Amino acid sequence: MIPRVINNIPQLVEIGEIFVLQVWVFFASSGKGREGKEGYLVRLPKTTPEGYRILMYAVRDNDPTKMNFADCIKGFCMYNDCILSEDGLQEGYIVIFDMKGVQLGHLARVSLPALRCFLLYIQEAHPCRLKSIHVLNTASWIHHIMRLVVPLVKSEILSLVNFHKGSTPEGLPMELLPVNMGGEAPHIEELDRETKSMIHKYHEWLIETAQFKSDESKRPKKQGWWGFFGSNKTNDVDLDEKTILKNLQID
């Protein structure tokens, strides 16, 4: 969710309800354990000096033919629901995405309607304070991805993105990172086992919550749910696409 004061709780809840109803397949656990197997979804043990939690995402399998975008979204949503339940109220979250192993073939397997829907939910209904996003080992073709994402993401979110050529997120204490990245935290494989244990703990709850869907027949008729997107511009930040892409420089 974007870092702003929440002044329309009913709309936030409504968007969350509609998202679950329209794309319930993303939330419904199949029970087969496919979700999360295509990537690492881990939470680093220590917070930043400001008290922010750090979440890290990385590709597990470099083969793009094995990627199922729906499973990726489902795993991400399941993982983040568990994290928010475990953490409770937090000062904020920092997200690290490691592009090592990501190929153009992965991009070709992204469903644009599903991506659009997912980004709406993350920006408008996901209950957390996002402080910054760090992309590590940024691929030379990152602008191809950004041309897809920019029209769907608010400028407030884009201003939080930092691209890095290497595997070090500048501005964050190195000791907070996993030992395989030069830090002092446990290896990403050990953190991954902790993630699996946490999701197993919430397994029944995840299955039950997939059934919590609103009765749309009782909702007053108004704009379609796609209309919630509006524009990616804000009063505070007004950048056209060319300017945004130019400003997204790699450190």
C-alpha positions in Angstrom: 0.0 0.0 0.0 1.3 3.4 -0.8 2.7 5.6 2.0 -0.2 8.0 2.6 -2.8 8.7 5.3 -5.7 6.3 5.0 -8.8 8.5 4.8 -11.2 6.2 3.0 -11.4 2.9 5.0 -14.7 1.8 3.3 -13.2 2.0 -0.1 -10.0 0.2 1.0 -12.2 -2.7 2.4 -14.3 -2.6 -0.8 -11.4 -3.0 -3.1 -10.0 -5.9 -1.0 -13.4 -7.6 -1.2 -13.8 -7.2 -4.9 -10.2 -8.3 -5.6 -10.8 -11.5 -3.6 -14.1 -12.1 -5.4 -12.9 -11.4 -8.9 -9.6 -13.3 -8.7 -10.3 -15.7 -5.8 -8.1 -18.3 -7.6 -5.1 -16.2 -6.5 -6.2 -16.5 -2.8 -7.6 -20.1 -2.8 -4.9 -22.5 -1.6 -4.9 -25.7 -3.7 -3.4 -27.6 -0.9 -0.9 -29.1 -3.4 2.0 -26.9 -2.2 2.8 -25.3 -5.6 2.6 -21.8 -4.2 6.0 -20.3 -3.4 8.0 -23.0 -5.0 9.1 -20.8 -7.9 10.8 -18.2 -5.7 12.2 -17.3 -2.3 9.9 -15.3 -0.1 11.8 -14.5 3.2 11.7 -12.0 6.0 15.0 -10.9 7.5 15.3 -11.3 11.2 16.4 -7.8 12.2 14.8 -4.5 11.5 16.5 -1.4 10.2 17.6 1.4 12.7 14.3 3.1 11.8 12.4 0.0 12.9 11.4 -1.1 9.3 11.0 -4.8 8.5 12.8 -6.1 5.4 11.2 -8.6 3.0 13.3 -10.3 0.3 12.1 -12.0 -2.9 14.3 -13.9 -5.3 13.9 -16.4 -8.2 14.4 -20.0 -7.2 14.3 -21.6 -10.7 15.9 -19.8 -13.6 13.9 -21.8 -16.2 11.1 -19.4 -17.4 9.1 -22.4 -18.8 8.4 -23.5 -15.3 6.9 -20.2 -14.2 3.2 -20.0 -13.5 2.2 -16.4 -13.0 -1.0 -17.2 -11.1 0.9 -19.4 -8.7 3.5 -16.6 -8.2 0.7 -14.1 -7.3 -1.0 -16.7 -5.1 2.2 -17.5 -3.2 3.0 -13.8 -2.8 -0.5 -13.1 -1.4 -0.4 -16.1 1.0 3.1 -15.2 2.2 2.2 -11.5 2.9 -1.0 -12.4 4.6 1.0 -14.6 7.0 3.6 -12.0 7.5 1.1 -9.3 8.4 -0.6 -11.7 10.8 2.7 -12.5 12.5 4.1 -9.0 12.6 1.0 -7.0 13.6 1.5 -3.2 13.4 4.9 -2.2 12.0 6.6 1.1 11.4 7.0 0.1 7.7 8.4 -2.4 5.3 11.4 -2.4 2.9 11.2 -4.8 -0.1 14.3 -6.3 -1.8 13.9 -8.1 -5.1 16.9 -9.9 -6.5 16.7 -10.1 -10.3 19.6 -12.7 -10.4 18.3 -15.5 -12.7 15.4 -13.5 -14.1 15.2 -13.8 -17.9 13.2 -12.2 -20.7 11.3 -15.5 -20.9 9.8 -14.8 -17.4 8.4 -11.5 -18.7 6.7 -13.3 -21.6 4.7 -15.5 -19.1 3.2 -12.5 -17.2 -0.6 -12.1 -17.6 -1.3 -8.4 -18.0 -4.9 -8.5 -16.7 -3.7 -10.4 -13.7 -0.8 -8.0 -13.2 -3.1 -5.0 -13.4 -5.5 -6.5 -10.9 -2.7 -7.4 -8.5 -1.1 -4.0 -8.6 -4.5 -2.4 -7.8 -4.8 -4.5 -4.7 -1.2 -3.9 -3.6 -1.5 -0.1 -4.0 -5.0 0.4 -2.7 -5.9 -2.3 -0.3 -2.8 -4.0 1.1 -2.5 -2.9 4.7 1.2 -2.1 5.2 3.5 1.0 5.0 5.9 0.6 2.1 9.1 2.6 2.7 11.4 1.6 -0.2 11.9 -1.0 -2.9 15.4 -2.2 -3.9 16.0 -4.1 -7.1 19.3 -6.0 -7.0 21.3 -7.3 -9.9 19.2 -5.2 -12.3 19.0 -6.7 -15.8 20.0 -4.4 -18.7 16.5 -4.9 -20.1 14.7 -3.6 -17.0 13.1 -0.8 -19.0 11.0 -3.3 -20.9 9.5 -4.3 -17.6 9.0 -0.7 -16.5 7.1 0.2 -19.7 4.6 -2.4 -18.6 4.5 -1.4 -15.0 4.6 2.4 -15.2 1.1 3.0 -16.5 -0.3 0.8 -13.7 1.6 2.2 -10.8 1.2 5.4 -8.9 4.1 7.9 -9.0 4.3 7.7 -5.3 5.3 4.0 -5.5 7.7 4.6 -8.4 9.5 7.2 -6.4 10.4 4.5 -3.8 12.1 2.2 -6.4 15.9 2.0 -6.3 17.8 -0.1 -8.9 21.3 -1.5 -8.2 23.7 -3.2 -10.6 25.2 -5.5 -7.9 23.8 -7.4 -4.9 24.1 -4.7 -2.3 21.1 -2.5 -1.5 22.8 0.9 -0.8 21.6 2.6 2.3 20.8 -0.5 4.2 23.2 -1.9 6.9 25.0 -4.9 5.4 24.7 -7.0 8.6 21.0 -7.2 8.1 21.4 -9.2 4.9 21.7 -13.0 4.6 25.1 -14.5 5.0 25.2 -15.6 1.4 24.9 -11.9 0.4 27.7 -10.8 2.8 25.6 -10.1 5.8 25.1 -11.7 9.2 21.6 -13.0 8.9 21.0 -16.7 8.3 21.4 -18.1 4.8 18.5 -17.6 2.5 17.8 -21.3 2.4 17.4 -21.4 6.2 15.1 -18.3 6.0 13.2 -20.1 3.3 12.6 -23.1 5.6 11.2 -20.6 8.2 8.8 -19.3 5.6 7.6 -22.8 4.8 7.1 -23.5 8.5 5.1 -20.2 8.9 2.8 -20.9 5.9 2.2 -24.5 7.2 1.2 -22.9 10.5 -1.4 -20.8 8.7 -2.5 -23.5 6.2 -6.0 -24.1 7.5 -6.6 -20.4 8.0 -5.5 -19.7 4.4 -7.9 -22.2 3.1 -10.8 -20.8 5.2 -10.2 -17.2 4.2 -10.4 -18.1 0.5 -14.1 -18.6 1.2 -14.6 -15.1 2.5 -16.2 -13.4 -0.5 -18.7 -10.5 -0.7 -22.2 -11.0 -2.1 -22.0 -8.6 -5.1 -25.8 -8.9 -5.7 -26.3 -6.7 -2.7 -23.7 -4.0 -3.7 -25.2 -0.8 -5.1 -24.5 -0.5 -8.8 -21.7 1.9 -9.7 -18.5 2.0 -11.6 -16.8 -1.3 -12.5 -14.0 -2.4 -10.3 -11.4 -1.6 -13.0 -12.4 2.0 -12.5 -10.7 2.1 -9.1 -7.4 2.4 -11.0 -7.9 5.9 -12.1 -4.5 7.5 -13.0 -1.0 6.9 -11.8 -0.6 10.6 -11.2 -1.0 12.4 -7.9 -1.2 16.0 -6.8 2.2 15.8 -5.2 4.0 14.0 -8.0 3.1 14.7 -11.6 5.5 12.9 -13.9 4.9 11.7 -17.5 6.1 8.2 -18.5 9.2 9.4 -20.3 10.3 11.4 -17.3 9.7 8.5 -14.9 11.7 6.1 -17.0 14.5 8.6 -17.3 14.6 9.0 -13.5 14.7 5.3 -12.9 18.5 5.1 -13.1 20.6 2.2 -12.0 23.1 2.9 -9.2 
